[in-house]
Amino acid sequence: MLAHHCKECRSPLFEYQGEIICPSCRKKVTIEEKPKPEVAPSPKIPAPEKVDLELLESVLSEKLRELANQLKIERESEAIAEILKNMDLLLQVLRRVQEFK
């Protein structure tokens, strides 16, 4: 059984001895192949630019200072926990940057 159906009776088509037939109409059938849409070539992804580790380290340090200032004034325990979690993530990334240098 094929994935195609007869245009006249909508029965599934079968391939038998190299020919496609409709068992209900008892006719040979030709399947009109739809042209496959052309796939546009994927655009080339540019090579990543070299990362300025000094700049990245500076940005991470500034973000840590901002979070430390928020931590000073925060009173809600959930917000404090979120700030500390973010600071921990920044510190992990900062350590990796420093190891990479």
Phi, psi and omega per residue, in radians:
M1 nan 2.399 -3.133
L2 -1.766 2.978 3.130
A3 -1.456 0.060 -3.120
H4 -1.818 2.764 3.141
H5 -2.176 2.716 3.116
C6 -1.166 2.375 3.137
K7 -1.215 -0.466 -3.079
E8 -1.494 -0.880 -3.029
C9 -1.948 -0.084 3.122
R10 1.171 0.237 3.069
S11 -1.295 2.661 3.088
P12 -1.172 2.527 3.138
L13 -1.593 2.673 3.133
F14 -2.199 2.633 3.008
E15 -1.823 2.204 -3.113
Y16 -2.396 2.102 3.136
Q17 0.915 0.761 3.057
G18 1.435 -0.019 3.140
E19 -2.035 2.606 3.102
I20 -1.710 2.219 -3.088
I21 -2.302 2.712 2.988
C22 -1.790 2.056 -3.099
P23 -1.212 -0.426 3.141
S24 -1.366 -0.850 -3.132
C25 -1.419 -0.300 -3.086
R26 1.005 0.778 3.141
K27 -2.179 2.692 2.960
K28 -1.371 2.482 -3.078
V29 -2.244 2.519 2.991
T30 -1.936 2.373 3.141
I31 -1.645 2.203 3.093
E32 -1.489 2.006 3.135
E33 -1.339 2.257 3.050
K34 -1.358 2.378 3.122
P35 -1.128 2.391 3.141
K36 -1.282 2.376 3.120
P37 -1.136 2.469 3.135
E38 -1.273 2.350 3.130
V39 -1.633 2.177 3.118
A40 -1.199 2.436 3.119
P41 -1.106 2.471 -3.126
S42 -1.204 2.435 -3.128
P43 -1.155 2.536 3.128
K44 -1.257 2.295 3.129
I45 -1.482 2.181 -3.125
P46 -1.148 2.615 3.101
A47 -1.106 2.444 -3.136
P48 -1.094 2.495 3.117
E49 -1.259 2.708 3.106
K50 -1.105 2.319 -3.113
V51 -1.427 2.286 3.067
D52 -1.433 1.738 -3.055
L53 -1.138 -0.571 3.109
E54 -1.129 -0.752 3.125
L55 -1.138 -0.775 3.126
L56 -1.051 -0.761 3.123
E57 -1.087 -0.698 3.129
S58 -1.136 -0.760 -3.141
V59 -1.134 -0.765 3.125
L60 -1.086 -0.723 3.119
S61 -1.118 -0.710 3.117
E62 -1.114 -0.739 3.108
K63 -1.097 -0.671 3.083
L64 -1.089 -0.724 3.100
R65 -1.090 -0.738 3.123
E66 -1.067 -0.773 3.132
L67 -1.162 -0.641 3.105
A68 -1.103 -0.691 3.097
N69 -1.144 -0.672 3.090
Q70 -1.138 -0.693 -3.110
L71 -1.094 -0.615 3.134
K72 -1.031 -0.667 -3.013
I73 -1.752 -0.193 -3.070
E74 -1.294 2.430 -3.139
R75 -2.010 -0.423 -3.102
E76 -1.333 2.261 -3.086
S77 -1.138 -0.634 3.127
E78 -1.167 -0.702 3.117
A79 -1.183 -0.663 3.091
I80 -1.088 -0.764 3.122
A81 -1.072 -0.715 3.129
E82 -1.138 -0.738 3.115
I83 -1.091 -0.780 3.141
L84 -1.107 -0.673 3.099
K85 -1.093 -0.776 3.133
N86 -1.153 -0.667 3.097
M87 -1.111 -0.708 3.117
D88 -1.071 -0.752 3.110
L89 -1.098 -0.771 3.116
L90 -1.082 -0.714 3.125
L91 -1.123 -0.677 3.103
Q92 -1.080 -0.795 -3.136
V93 -1.160 -0.721 3.135
L94 -1.060 -0.727 3.094
R95 -1.084 -0.728 3.134
R96 -1.117 -0.703 3.114
V97 -1.097 -0.767 -3.124
Q98 -1.159 -0.610 3.076
E99 -1.190 -0.584 -3.068
F100 -1.289 -0.470 -3.097
K101 -1.203 nan nan
